[in-house]
């Protein structure tokens, strides 16, 4: 992400092949203050094209809440700890939220 265009707060999504991996990725990010929290959801069914074949797999989603300032480190952490060749890492701006929650998010990630 371009630092000049990075929103102050982000929701970052990844998927993992199993619950254990999802929990490890989530815990690591929160322990390192790369995210204020991470929610694990699953199992979900993913259908996608990979190496010219249609694949269907069971995965677990992890949704992180973080700041734009911590995004690059969070993405690097996900990629380093992920078993996939090309892990999903999608960041969506948080355009509004309660002042108290966003202040907590910033505080937990060292942004304030």
N, CA, C and O atoms as CSV, one atom per row, in Angstrom:
chain,resi,resn,atom,element,x,y,z
A,1,UNK,N,N,0.838,-1.189,0.000
A,1,UNK,CA,C,0.000,0.000,0.000
A,1,UNK,C,C,0.875,1.242,0.000
A,1,UNK,O,O,1.932,1.272,0.632
A,2,UNK,N,N,0.437,2.239,-0.696
A,2,UNK,CA,C,1.126,3.521,-0.747
A,2,UNK,C,C,0.881,4.259,0.568
A,2,UNK,O,O,-0.269,4.492,0.941
A,3,UNK,N,N,1.956,4.628,1.275
A,3,UNK,CA,C,1.811,5.272,2.577
A,3,UNK,C,C,1.006,6.565,2.510
A,3,UNK,O,O,0.284,6.883,3.455
A,4,UNK,N,N,1.115,7.329,1.400
A,4,UNK,CA,C,0.379,8.580,1.277
A,4,UNK,C,C,-1.125,8.347,1.196
A,4,UNK,O,O,-1.908,9.198,1.617
A,5,UNK,N,N,-1.531,7.204,0.660
A,5,UNK,CA,C,-2.952,6.917,0.470
A,5,UNK,C,C,-3.500,5.959,1.523
A,5,UNK,O,O,-4.677,5.602,1.468
A,6,UNK,N,N,-2.690,5.541,2.464
A,6,UNK,CA,C,-3.128,4.560,3.450
A,6,UNK,C,C,-4.095,5.199,4.439
A,6,UNK,O,O,-3.764,6.198,5.077
A,7,UNK,N,N,-5.291,4.625,4.567
A,7,UNK,CA,C,-6.249,5.143,5.555
A,7,UNK,C,C,-5.739,4.900,6.972
A,7,UNK,O,O,-4.882,4.042,7.183
A,8,UNK,N,N,-6.254,5.641,7.936
A,8,UNK,CA,C,-5.772,5.459,9.308
A,8,UNK,C,C,-6.100,4.098,9.906
A,8,UNK,O,O,-5.325,3.575,10.706
A,9,UNK,N,N,-7.245,3.513,9.529
A,9,UNK,CA,C,-7.658,2.232,10.096
A,9,UNK,C,C,-8.038,1.271,8.983
A,9,UNK,O,O,-8.611,1.675,7.971
A,10,UNK,N,N,-7.712,-0.012,9.175
A,10,UNK,CA,C,-7.963,-1.030,8.162
A,10,UNK,C,C,-8.540,-2.300,8.774
A,10,UNK,O,O,-8.269,-2.636,9.927
A,11,UNK,N,N,-9.338,-2.993,7.975
A,11,UNK,CA,C,-9.728,-4.377,8.252
A,11,UNK,C,C,-8.970,-5.209,7.226
A,11,UNK,O,O,-9.086,-4.967,6.025
A,12,UNK,N,N,-8.199,-6.180,7.685
A,12,UNK,CA,C,-7.350,-6.985,6.807
A,12,UNK,C,C,-7.807,-8.433,6.886
A,12,UNK,O,O,-7.954,-8.992,7.973
A,13,UNK,N,N,-8.030,-9.032,5.724
A,13,UNK,CA,C,-8.551,-10.385,5.634
A,13,UNK,C,C,-7.511,-11.343,5.074
A,13,UNK,O,O,-6.810,-11.023,4.114
A,14,UNK,N,N,-7.419,-12.522,5.683
A,14,UNK,CA,C,-6.655,-13.617,5.114
A,14,UNK,C,C,-7.436,-14.900,5.355
A,14,UNK,O,O,-8.389,-14.917,6.134
A,15,UNK,N,N,-7.034,-15.962,4.692
A,15,UNK,CA,C,-7.604,-17.279,4.932
A,15,UNK,C,C,-6.471,-18.232,5.264
A,15,UNK,O,O,-5.318,-18.004,4.898
A,16,UNK,N,N,-6.817,-19.300,5.961
A,16,UNK,CA,C,-5.829,-20.307,6.355
A,16,UNK,C,C,-6.403,-21.690,6.069
A,16,UNK,O,O,-7.621,-21.855,6.005
A,17,UNK,N,N,-5.534,-22.683,5.898
A,17,UNK,CA,C,-6.014,-24.014,5.544
A,17,UNK,C,C,-6.684,-24.781,6.687
A,17,UNK,O,O,-7.379,-25.770,6.458
A,18,UNK,N,N,-6.466,-24.310,7.925
A,18,UNK,CA,C,-7.039,-25.016,9.072
A,18,UNK,C,C,-7.131,-24.063,10.259
A,18,UNK,O,O,-6.540,-22.983,10.257
A,19,UNK,N,N,-7.881,-24.486,11.268
A,19,UNK,CA,C,-8.095,-23.635,12.435
A,19,UNK,C,C,-6.795,-23.366,13.186
A,19,UNK,O,O,-6.581,-22.249,13.656
A,20,UNK,N,N,-5.934,-24.353,13.307
A,20,UNK,CA,C,-4.666,-24.171,14.030
A,20,UNK,C,C,-3.819,-23.066,13.396
A,20,UNK,O,O,-3.274,-22.218,14.102
A,21,UNK,N,N,-3.710,-23.075,12.077
A,21,UNK,CA,C,-2.947,-22.027,11.383
A,21,UNK,C,C,-3.602,-20.668,11.588
A,21,UNK,O,O,-2.914,-19.680,11.842
A,22,UNK,N,N,-4.926,-20.609,11.479
A,22,UNK,CA,C,-5.643,-19.349,11.679
A,22,UNK,C,C,-5.389,-18.801,13.082
A,22,UNK,O,O,-5.133,-17.609,13.248
A,23,UNK,N,N,-5.459,-19.663,14.079
A,23,UNK,CA,C,-5.217,-19.218,15.463
A,23,UNK,C,C,-3.779,-18.728,15.653
A,23,UNK,O,O,-3.544,-17.727,16.330
A,24,UNK,N,N,-2.830,-19.433,15.057
A,24,UNK,CA,C,-1.422,-19.036,15.182
A,24,UNK,C,C,-1.191,-17.675,14.531
A,24,UNK,O,O,-0.550,-16.807,15.123
A,25,UNK,N,N,-1.705,-17.485,13.326
A,25,UNK,CA,C,-1.535,-16.209,12.632
A,25,UNK,C,C,-2.185,-15.063,13.417
A,25,UNK,O,O,-1.601,-13.988,13.555
A,26,UNK,N,N,-3.387,-15.301,13.925
A,26,UNK,CA,C,-4.108,-14.279,14.684
A,26,UNK,C,C,-3.370,-13.913,15.970
A,26,UNK,O,O,-3.164,-12.736,16.266
A,27,UNK,N,N,-2.976,-14.929,16.723
A,27,UNK,CA,C,-2.296,-14.683,17.997
A,27,UNK,C,C,-0.975,-13.949,17.800
A,27,UNK,O,O,-0.655,-13.032,18.557
A,28,UNK,N,N,-0.215,-14.342,16.794
A,28,UNK,CA,C,1.069,-13.699,16.514
A,28,UNK,C,C,0.879,-12.205,16.229
A,28,UNK,O,O,1.618,-11.368,16.746
A,29,UNK,N,N,-0.111,-11.885,15.406
A,29,UNK,CA,C,-0.339,-10.483,15.047
A,29,UNK,C,C,-0.742,-9.650,16.254
A,29,UNK,O,O,-0.271,-8.524,16.418
A,30,UNK,N,N,-1.611,-10.197,17.099
A,30,UNK,CA,C,-2.054,-9.445,18.280
A,30,UNK,C,C,-0.926,-9.336,19.298
A,30,UNK,O,O,-0.724,-8.271,19.883
A,31,UNK,N,N,-0.190,-10.420,19.518
A,31,UNK,CA,C,0.936,-10.359,20.461
A,31,UNK,C,C,1.964,-9.319,20.042
A,31,UNK,O,O,2.526,-8.628,20.892
A,32,UNK,N,N,2.214,-9.200,18.749
A,32,UNK,CA,C,3.212,-8.256,18.232
A,32,UNK,C,C,2.642,-6.857,18.001
A,32,UNK,O,O,3.339,-5.974,17.500
A,33,UNK,N,N,1.369,-6.656,18.369
A,33,UNK,CA,C,0.669,-5.377,18.223
A,33,UNK,C,C,0.572,-4.917,16.767
A,33,UNK,O,O,0.508,-3.720,16.484
A,34,UNK,N,N,0.561,-5.884,15.853
A,34,UNK,CA,C,0.353,-5.577,14.444
A,34,UNK,C,C,-1.132,-5.414,14.160
A,34,UNK,O,O,-1.518,-4.826,13.150
A,35,UNK,N,N,-1.958,-5.935,15.051
A,35,UNK,CA,C,-3.405,-5.785,14.988
A,35,UNK,C,C,-3.931,-5.678,16.410
A,35,UNK,O,O,-3.377,-6.274,17.334
A,36,UNK,N,N,-5.004,-4.914,16.579
A,36,UNK,CA,C,-5.611,-4.793,17.902
A,36,UNK,C,C,-6.402,-6.043,18.242
A,36,UNK,O,O,-6.468,-6.454,19.400
A,37,UNK,N,N,-6.998,-6.642,17.226
A,37,UNK,CA,C,-7.723,-7.890,17.429
A,37,UNK,C,C,-7.776,-8.641,16.107
A,37,UNK,O,O,-7.538,-8.076,15.039
A,38,UNK,N,N,-8.089,-9.912,16.202
A,38,UNK,CA,C,-8.257,-10.748,15.020
A,38,UNK,C,C,-9.409,-11.700,15.297
A,38,UNK,O,O,-9.436,-12.372,16.328
A,39,UNK,N,N,-10.342,-11.755,14.389
A,39,UNK,CA,C,-11.488,-12.640,14.525
A,39,UNK,C,C,-11.332,-13.817,13.567
A,39,UNK,O,O,-11.004,-13.641,12.394
A,40,UNK,N,N,-11.569,-15.005,14.079
A,40,UNK,CA,C,-11.441,-16.227,13.288
A,40,UNK,C,C,-12.845,-16.747,13.004
A,40,UNK,O,O,-13.681,-16.860,13.901
A,41,UNK,N,N,-13.078,-17.057,11.746
A,41,UNK,CA,C,-14.389,-17.489,11.284
A,41,UNK,C,C,-14.212,-18.712,10.411
A,41,UNK,O,O,-13.356,-18.728,9.526
A,42,UNK,N,N,-15.010,-19.733,10.652
A,42,UNK,CA,C,-14.899,-20.888,9.780
A,42,UNK,C,C,-15.587,-22.090,10.377
A,42,UNK,O,O,-16.133,-22.028,11.478
A,43,UNK,N,N,-15.558,-23.143,9.672
A,43,UNK,CA,C,-14.932,-23.258,8.354
A,43,UNK,C,C,-15.799,-22.627,7.263
A,43,UNK,O,O,-17.020,-22.534,7.386
A,44,UNK,N,N,-15.136,-22.202,6.205
A,44,UNK,CA,C,-15.783,-21.675,5.011
A,44,UNK,C,C,-15.318,-22.507,3.824
A,44,UNK,O,O,-14.258,-23.131,3.869
A,45,UNK,N,N,-16.105,-22.510,2.782
A,45,UNK,CA,C,-15.726,-23.221,1.567
A,45,UNK,C,C,-15.246,-22.206,0.545
A,45,UNK,O,O,-15.955,-21.249,0.235
A,46,UNK,N,N,-14.057,-22.409,0.024
A,46,UNK,CA,C,-13.496,-21.536,-1.005
A,46,UNK,C,C,-13.420,-22.297,-2.319
A,46,UNK,O,O,-12.961,-23.438,-2.371
A,47,UNK,N,N,-13.877,-21.646,-3.375
A,47,UNK,CA,C,-13.784,-22.187,-4.730
A,47,UNK,C,C,-12.951,-21.199,-5.524
A,47,UNK,O,O,-13.275,-20.013,-5.579
A,48,UNK,N,N,-11.875,-21.682,-6.144
A,48,UNK,CA,C,-10.947,-20.784,-6.821
A,48,UNK,C,C,-10.190,-21.537,-7.912
A,48,UNK,O,O,-10.170,-22.767,-7.944
A,49,UNK,N,N,-9.573,-20.772,-8.797
A,49,UNK,CA,C,-8.744,-21.354,-9.836
A,49,UNK,C,C,-7.285,-21.276,-9.388
A,49,UNK,O,O,-6.812,-20.216,-8.978
A,50,UNK,N,N,-6.580,-22.396,-9.469
A,50,UNK,CA,C,-5.160,-22.442,-9.110
A,50,UNK,C,C,-4.464,-23.396,-10.066
A,50,UNK,O,O,-4.853,-24.557,-10.198
A,51,UNK,N,N,-3.442,-22.900,-10.724
A,51,UNK,CA,C,-2.642,-23.680,-11.668
A,51,UNK,C,C,-3.541,-24.412,-12.677
A,51,UNK,O,O,-3.437,-25.621,-12.881
A,52,UNK,N,N,-4.428,-23.619,-13.298
A,52,UNK,CA,C,-5.330,-24.085,-14.362
A,52,UNK,C,C,-6.331,-25.145,-13.925
A,52,UNK,O,O,-6.838,-25.888,-14.766
A,53,UNK,N,N,-6.627,-25.233,-12.646
A,53,UNK,CA,C,-7.639,-26.176,-12.167
A,53,UNK,C,C,-8.578,-25.451,-11.202
A,53,UNK,O,O,-8.160,-24.553,-10.471
A,54,UNK,N,N,-9.828,-25.844,-11.208
A,54,UNK,CA,C,-10.781,-25.319,-10.237
A,54,UNK,C,C,-10.639,-26.153,-8.960
A,54,UNK,O,O,-10.762,-27.377,-8.987
A,55,UNK,N,N,-10.384,-25.482,-7.867
A,55,UNK,CA,C,-10.183,-26.128,-6.566
A,55,UNK,C,C,-11.330,-25.753,-5.635
A,55,UNK,O,O,-11.893,-24.663,-5.733
A,56,UNK,N,N,-11.663,-26.650,-4.748
A,56,UNK,CA,C,-12.632,-26.390,-3.682
A,56,UNK,C,C,-12.005,-26.880,-2.388
A,56,UNK,O,O,-11.671,-28.057,-2.252
A,57,UNK,N,N,-11.849,-25.961,-1.437
A,57,UNK,CA,C,-11.197,-26.298,-0.168
A,57,UNK,C,C,-11.952,-25.692,1.006
A,57,UNK,O,O,-12.661,-24.695,0.866
A,58,UNK,N,N,-11.786,-26.310,2.154
A,58,UNK,CA,C,-12.272,-25.762,3.409
A,58,UNK,C,C,-11.163,-24.889,3.983
A,58,UNK,O,O,-10.008,-25.305,4.065
A,59,UNK,N,N,-11.530,-23.677,4.377
A,59,UNK,CA,C,-10.554,-22.741,4.945
A,59,UNK,C,C,-11.161,-22.056,6.169
A,59,UNK,O,O,-12.348,-22.192,6.467
A,60,UNK,N,N,-10.309,-21.325,6.855
A,60,UNK,CA,C,-10.693,-20.501,8.001
A,60,UNK,C,C,-10.293,-19.065,7.692
A,60,UNK,O,O,-9.176,-18.812,7.242
A,61,UNK,N,N,-11.203,-18.126,7.932
A,61,UNK,CA,C,-10.923,-16.702,7.690
A,61,UNK,C,C,-10.412,-16.051,8.968
A,61,UNK,O,O,-10.850,-16.366,10.074
A,62,UNK,N,N,-9.480,-15.142,8.778
A,62,UNK,CA,C,-9.002,-14.312,9.881
A,62,UNK,C,C,-9.189,-12.863,9.455
A,62,UNK,O,O,-8.690,-12.450,8.409
A,63,UNK,N,N,-9.906,-12.094,10.262
A,63,UNK,CA,C,-10.131,-10.681,10.004
A,63,UNK,C,C,-9.429,-9.882,11.095
A,63,UNK,O,O,-9.796,-9.947,12.269
A,64,UNK,N,N,-8.423,-9.135,10.690
A,64,UNK,CA,C,-7.635,-8.319,11.615
A,64,UNK,C,C,-8.147,-6.885,11.582
A,64,UNK,O,O,-8.585,-6.413,10.533
A,65,UNK,N,N,-8.101,-6.184,12.713
A,65,UNK,CA,C,-8.343,-4.755,12.770
A,65,UNK,C,C,-7.016,-4.108,13.139
A,65,UNK,O,O,-6.418,-4.427,14.167
A,66,UNK,N,N,-6.563,-3.191,12.282
A,66,UNK,CA,C,-5.248,-2.599,12.461
A,66,UNK,C,C,-5.255,-1.156,11.978
A,66,UNK,O,O,-6.295,-0.609,11.612
A,67,UNK,N,N,-4.086,-0.563,11.986
A,67,UNK,CA,C,-3.930,0.800,11.477
A,67,UNK,C,C,-3.160,0.756,10.164
A,67,UNK,O,O,-2.440,-0.199,9.875
A,68,UNK,N,N,-3.331,1.805,9.387
A,68,UNK,CA,C,-2.573,1.913,8.145
A,68,UNK,C,C,-1.079,1.888,8.401
A,68,UNK,O,O,-0.313,1.359,7.595
A,69,UNK,N,N,-0.664,2.459,9.520
A,69,UNK,CA,C,0.758,2.501,9.854
A,69,UNK,C,C,1.337,1.103,10.105
A,69,UNK,O,O,2.533,0.893,9.905
A,70,UNK,N,N,0.520,0.160,10.534
A,70,UNK,CA,C,0.996,-1.194,10.843
A,70,UNK,C,C,0.759,-2.192,9.709
A,70,UNK,O,O,1.160,-3.352,9.808
A,71,UNK,N,N,0.101,-1.738,8.621
A,71,UNK,CA,C,-0.277,-2.666,7.554
A,71,UNK,C,C,0.911,-3.417,6.951
A,71,UNK,O,O,0.863,-4.641,6.827
A,72,UNK,N,N,1.948,-2.722,6.585
A,72,UNK,CA,C,3.088,-3.379,5.913
A,72,UNK,C,C,3.677,-4.484,6.788
A,72,UNK,O,O,3.997,-5.568,6.301
A,73,UNK,N,N,3.817,-4.197,8.085
A,73,UNK,CA,C,4.351,-5.212,8.998
A,73,UNK,C,C,3.384,-6.379,9.163
A,73,UNK,O,O,3.809,-7.532,9.243
A,74,UNK,N,N,2.086,-6.086,9.216
A,74,UNK,CA,C,1.096,-7.152,9.331
A,74,UNK,C,C,1.112,-8.025,8.086
A,74,UNK,O,O,1.113,-9.251,8.196
A,75,UNK,N,N,1.126,-7.421,6.913
A,75,UNK,CA,C,1.179,-8.205,5.681
A,75,UNK,C,C,2.426,-9.086,5.643
A,75,UNK,O,O,2.342,-10.264,5.298
A,76,UNK,N,N,3.573,-8.524,5.994
A,76,UNK,CA,C,4.821,-9.303,6.008
A,76,UNK,C,C,4.728,-10.467,6.989
A,76,UNK,O,O,5.210,-11.563,6.699
A,77,UNK,N,N,4.113,-10.237,8.145
A,77,UNK,CA,C,3.963,-11.288,9.149
A,77,UNK,C,C,3.058,-12.408,8.637
A,77,UNK,O,O,3.368,-13.588,8.805
A,78,UNK,N,N,1.950,-12.038,8.019
A,78,UNK,CA,C,1.037,-13.044,7.463
A,78,UNK,C,C,1.765,-13.865,6.409
A,78,UNK,O,O,1.709,-15.095,6.429
A,79,UNK,N,N,2.445,-13.193,5.494
A,79,UNK,CA,C,3.142,-13.898,4.407
A,79,UNK,C,C,4.237,-14.817,4.957
A,79,UNK,O,O,4.410,-15.932,4.466
A,80,UNK,N,N,4.970,-14.360,5.966
A,80,UNK,CA,C,6.065,-15.162,6.527
A,80,UNK,C,C,5.559,-16.398,7.262
A,80,UNK,O,O,6.213,-17.440,7.251
A,81,UNK,N,N,4.394,-16.285,7.900
A,81,UNK,CA,C,3.895,-17.393,8.702
A,81,UNK,C,C,2.866,-18.262,8.004
A,81,UNK,O,O,2.304,-19.177,8.605
A,82,UNK,N,N,2.624,-17.978,6.743
A,82,UNK,CA,C,1.545,-18.650,6.015
A,82,UNK,C,C,2.058,-19.809,5.175
A,82,UNK,O,O,3.105,-19.684,4.539
A,83,UNK,N,N,1.345,-20.941,5.155
A,83,UNK,CA,C,1.805,-22.084,4.365
A,83,UNK,C,C,1.503,-21.974,2.865
A,83,UNK,O,O,2.074,-22.729,2.078
A,84,UNK,N,N,0.621,-21.054,2.448
A,84,UNK,CA,C,0.268,-20.943,1.033
A,84,UNK,C,C,1.362,-20.237,0.240
A,84,UNK,O,O,2.057,-19.371,0.772
A,85,UNK,N,N,1.515,-20.602,-1.024
A,85,UNK,CA,C,2.439,-19.896,-1.917
A,85,UNK,C,C,1.998,-18.447,-2.111
A,85,UNK,O,O,2.826,-17.537,-2.133
A,86,UNK,N,N,0.704,-18.242,-2.250
A,86,UNK,CA,C,0.137,-16.904,-2.461
A,86,UNK,C,C,-1.025,-16.716,-1.482
A,86,UNK,O,O,-2.182,-16.927,-1.847
A,87,UNK,N,N,-0.728,-16.326,-0.256
A,87,UNK,CA,C,-1.818,-16.142,0.710
A,87,UNK,C,C,-2.674,-14.933,0.351
A,87,UNK,O,O,-2.183,-13.924,-0.156
A,88,UNK,N,N,-3.951,-15.064,0.625
A,88,UNK,CA,C,-4.863,-13.927,0.465
A,88,UNK,C,C,-4.550,-12.910,1.557
A,88,UNK,O,O,-4.535,-13.243,2.742
A,89,UNK,N,N,-4.301,-11.673,1.148
A,89,UNK,CA,C,-4.153,-10.570,2.097
A,89,UNK,C,C,-4.847,-9.380,1.443
A,89,UNK,O,O,-4.339,-8.802,0.483
A,90,UNK,N,N,-6.015,-9.023,1.976
A,90,UNK,CA,C,-6.822,-7.946,1.419
A,90,UNK,C,C,-7.096,-6.937,2.521
A,90,UNK,O,O,-7.571,-7.298,3.598
A,91,UNK,N,N,-6.796,-5.674,2.253
A,91,UNK,CA,C,-7.035,-4.614,3.229
A,91,UNK,C,C,-8.187,-3.731,2.747
A,91,UNK,O,O,-8.217,-3.292,1.597
A,92,UNK,N,N,-9.127,-3.486,3.648
A,92,UNK,CA,C,-10.268,-2.630,3.371
A,92,UNK,C,C,-10.252,-1.466,4.353
A,92,UNK,O,O,-10.128,-1.681,5.559
A,93,UNK,N,N,-10.375,-0.241,3.860
A,93,UNK,CA,C,-10.401,0.902,4.782
A,93,UNK,C,C,-11.602,0.846,5.717
A,93,UNK,O,O,-12.705,0.480,5.311
A,94,UNK,N,N,-11.378,1.205,6.949
A,94,UNK,CA,C,-12.471,1.416,7.899
A,94,UNK,C,C,-12.790,2.900,7.805
A,94,UNK,O,O,-12.024,3.739,8.278
A,95,UNK,N,N,-13.905,3.214,7.204
A,95,UNK,CA,C,-14.225,4.613,6.925
A,95,UNK,C,C,-14.955,5.301,8.071
A,95,UNK,O,O,-15.012,6.530,8.129
A,96,UNK,N,N,-15.510,4.513,8.974
A,96,UNK,CA,C,-16.196,5.080,10.132
A,96,UNK,C,C,-16.228,4.031,11.231
A,96,UNK,O,O,-16.156,2.829,10.973
A,97,UNK,N,N,-16.337,4.509,12.454
A,97,UNK,CA,C,-16.427,3.617,13.606
A,97,UNK,C,C,-16.584,4.449,14.853
A,97,UNK,O,O,-16.412,5.667,14.822
A,98,UNK,N,N,-16.910,3.798,15.949
A,98,UNK,CA,C,-17.074,4.557,17.190
A,98,UNK,C,C,-15.721,5.138,17.595
A,98,UNK,O,O,-14.682,4.494,17.448
A,99,UNK,N,N,-15.756,6.340,18.096
A,99,UNK,CA,C,-14.519,7.007,18.512
A,99,UNK,C,C,-13.758,6.184,19.546
A,99,UNK,O,O,-12.533,6.077,19.482
A,100,UNK,N,N,-14.492,5.600,20.504
A,100,UNK,CA,C,-13.843,4.822,21.557
A,100,UNK,C,C,-13.159,3.582,20.984
A,100,UNK,O,O,-12.042,3.251,21.381
A,101,UNK,N,N,-13.829,2.890,20.047
A,101,UNK,CA,C,-13.237,1.687,19.458
A,101,UNK,C,C,-12.008,2.036,18.639
A,101,UNK,O,O,-10.977,1.374,18.760
A,102,UNK,N,N,-12.097,3.057,17.814
A,102,UNK,CA,C,-10.952,3.429,16.985
A,102,UNK,C,C,-9.780,3.920,17.834
A,102,UNK,O,O,-8.622,3.678,17.492
A,103,UNK,N,N,-10.073,4.605,18.933
A,103,UNK,CA,C,-9.002,5.028,19.846
A,103,UNK,C,C,-8.330,3.797,20.458
A,103,UNK,O,O,-7.105,3.750,20.574
A,104,UNK,N,N,-9.132,2.800,20.850
A,104,UNK,CA,C,-8.580,1.551,21.393
A,104,UNK,C,C,-7.731,0.847,20.347
A,104,UNK,O,O,-6.637,0.373,20.653
A,105,UNK,N,N,-8.226,0.775,19.111
A,105,UNK,CA,C,-7.486,0.128,18.022
A,105,UNK,C,C,-6.120,0.811,17.852
A,105,UNK,O,O,-5.091,0.142,17.755
A,106,UNK,N,N,-6.125,2.125,17.818
A,106,UNK,CA,C,-4.866,2.859,17.692
A,106,UNK,C,C,-3.932,2.633,18.866
A,106,UNK,O,O,-2.723,2.477,18.692
A,107,UNK,N,N,-4.496,2.617,20.053
A,107,UNK,CA,C,-3.684,2.419,21.259
A,107,UNK,C,C,-3.050,1.025,21.274
A,107,UNK,O,O,-1.875,0.882,21.612
A,108,UNK,N,N,-3.813,0.012,20.914
A,108,UNK,CA,C,-3.320,-1.369,20.949
A,108,UNK,C,C,-2.275,-1.661,19.886
A,108,UNK,O,O,-1.502,-2.609,20.021
A,109,UNK,N,N,-2.244,-0.864,18.841
A,109,UNK,CA,C,-1.256,-1.068,17.770
A,109,UNK,C,C,-0.121,-0.059,17.859
A,109,UNK,O,O,0.740,-0.002,16.981
A,110,UNK,N,N,-0.126,0.736,18.925
A,110,UNK,CA,C,0.954,1.697,19.117
A,110,UNK,C,C,0.852,2.935,18.270
A,110,UNK,O,O,1.833,3.661,18.110
A,111,UNK,N,N,-0.337,3.195,17.713
A,111,UNK,CA,C,-0.501,4.347,16.842
A,111,UNK,C,C,-0.804,5.631,17.585
A,111,UNK,O,O,-0.742,6.714,17.004
A,112,UNK,N,N,-1.134,5.523,18.870
A,112,UNK,CA,C,-1.448,6.743,19.601
A,112,UNK,C,C,-0.730,6.782,20.927
A,112,UNK,O,O,-0.878,7.743,21.681
